[in-house]
Amino acid sequence: MKKLILALHVIFLMACNQAENTQLKSHDITGLWRGVLTSPGGELPFGIEIKSTDGEYSAKIINGVERVDTSSVTLKDDNIIIAIDWFDALIDARILDEGEKLTGFWRKTASGKNNSSQLAFVATRGYKIRFTQESQLKKVNPLSGSWKVVFSDEDGDSKAIAEFSQKDHVVNGTFLTPIGDYRYLAGVASDGKLQLSAFDGAHAFLFRADIEGGEIVNGDFWSRDSYHATWKAEKSDDVSDYLPNSWEMNKVTNTVEFAFEDSNGKLIQLTDERFSNKVVLINLFGTWCPNCNDEAPVLAKLYDKYKDQGLEIVGLAFEFTEDKKRDEQQLVIFKKRHNIKYPLLLAGGNDKSEATKILGFLDKVKSYPTTLFLDRNHNVVKINTGFSGPGTGEHYKRLIEELDFEINSLLQSD
């Protein structure tokens, strides 16, 4: 009798497991999704594409023409986790409504020890539209072209250049600032309103504004869960001198030197033999910084191209937390992601004032990234502040050409 009861119990458990597995398999999550973060400024939408290959799931985040990689997709029971490890971020959501809806949160490590940003997240199947629109779309003046922009926050005013392209009511573009850009922005212009967003796992940007004649007014900009600024813009055919030159924003105030440990605890310094009689690029960056992640593969390729001709690069990382183990792990992930073969050293926290004190040779750390170009005698010849990423189109291509030219020129100099 006991054997019979035991056998029935086993059969019951197997049936339950089969039912559970069947239920999970019915949740086909592959395909396109419209994701939304609940920003303080309202809905912050973006696209998600989930694929399955040989039982392994993957996901990409969609912003206009951009497809942002994620590091892994994990399914357990009715839960999905989309991780973006290089930004120490993730989307954690429940699968609801027979696999038609995802609901949960997005979280990312932010400045300060054990601190994080978090926004509510929801996604529904299909990605026909980015922003919800009125059923009757009214014609708007075309936004394509360059715009002079002024952002205002508690620290005062700052300038930027907006570059938009518009087809029907769909708008794509970005904002260029003196130190970088605001990623691939995608949205819509309709009924006298402009709405744009970008989400890459690290940054969550939402822009809204009114379109009045040839001007953009009453603009609001929200970033993640805390930052807010207002903005306005006027169209301009000539924005060439509107922003400072990224090659002229910083200067050296003292002899350049550094001494920081690598991931193995080995002290690396400019006086080491590996840097002797070499052209050296000192790259100030953070693994958390999207513009730094745009620049890193460029520097990695330039290093591979010129290392046999006498180029050395060293990355000095300024990270979010005071957790050395965590920060060193982020450096390992960053190095692997971008196939970096030059040393990355943990230099300190991301506070720019503290970073300036730590370095002791730069007038002011104004941006991550910042790259110093040293000749073979280790005199600073050039400094490039910030980085314009691929979302800036021709600006990005031109900057890569400039970086290549400066390195090649230094290598050819006596």
QUIRA-V210615 format. One record per pair of residues at least 12 apart in sequence whose C-alpha atoms are under 6 Angstrom apart, sorted by the first residue. I is the first residue (numbers start at 1). J is the second residue. If there is no record, write none. Layout:
BEGIN
I,J
I,J
END
This chain:
BEGIN
27,99
30,50
30,51
31,49
31,50
32,48
32,49
32,126
32,127
33,47
33,48
33,124
33,125
33,126
33,127
34,47
34,123
34,124
34,126
34,127
35,47
35,122
35,123
36,121
36,122
37,120
37,121
38,119
38,120
44,206
45,130
47,61
47,62
48,60
48,61
48,62
57,73
58,73
63,184
63,186
64,186
70,84
71,83
71,84
71,85
78,94
78,95
79,93
79,94
79,95
80,93
86,333
86,334
87,202
87,288
88,108
88,109
89,107
89,108
90,106
90,107
91,105
91,106
92,104
92,105
100,125
101,123
101,124
102,122
102,123
103,121
103,122
104,121
105,119
105,120
105,121
106,118
106,119
111,320
112,321
113,321
113,322
137,190
138,190
138,191
144,164
144,165
144,166
145,163
145,164
146,162
146,163
146,236
147,161
147,162
147,233
147,234
147,235
147,236
148,161
148,233
148,234
149,161
149,232
149,233
150,231
150,232
151,230
151,231
152,229
152,230
153,229
160,176
160,177
161,175
161,176
162,174
162,175
169,188
169,189
170,187
170,188
171,186
171,187
171,188
172,185
172,186
173,185
178,243
179,367
179,386
180,386
180,387
180,388
181,388
183,391
184,391
185,197
185,198
192,210
192,211
193,209
193,210
193,211
194,208
194,209
195,207
195,208
204,223
204,224
205,222
205,223
206,221
206,222
207,220
207,221
208,220
215,234
216,232
216,233
217,232
219,231
219,232
246,384
246,385
247,383
247,384
251,363
252,361
252,362
252,363
253,361
253,362
253,363
254,361
256,361
257,270
260,345
261,345
262,345
277,376
278,310
278,311
278,376
279,311
279,374
279,375
279,376
280,312
280,313
280,374
281,313
281,372
281,373
282,314
282,371
282,372
283,315
283,316
283,370
283,371
284,316
284,369
284,370
285,317
285,368
285,369
286,317
286,318
286,319
291,387
292,369
294,389
297,338
300,340
313,342
314,342
314,343
315,344
316,345
316,347
317,345
317,346
317,347
318,347
318,348
318,349
318,350
319,349
319,350
320,349
320,350
352,365
367,386
369,386
370,384
370,385
370,386
371,383
371,384
375,410
END
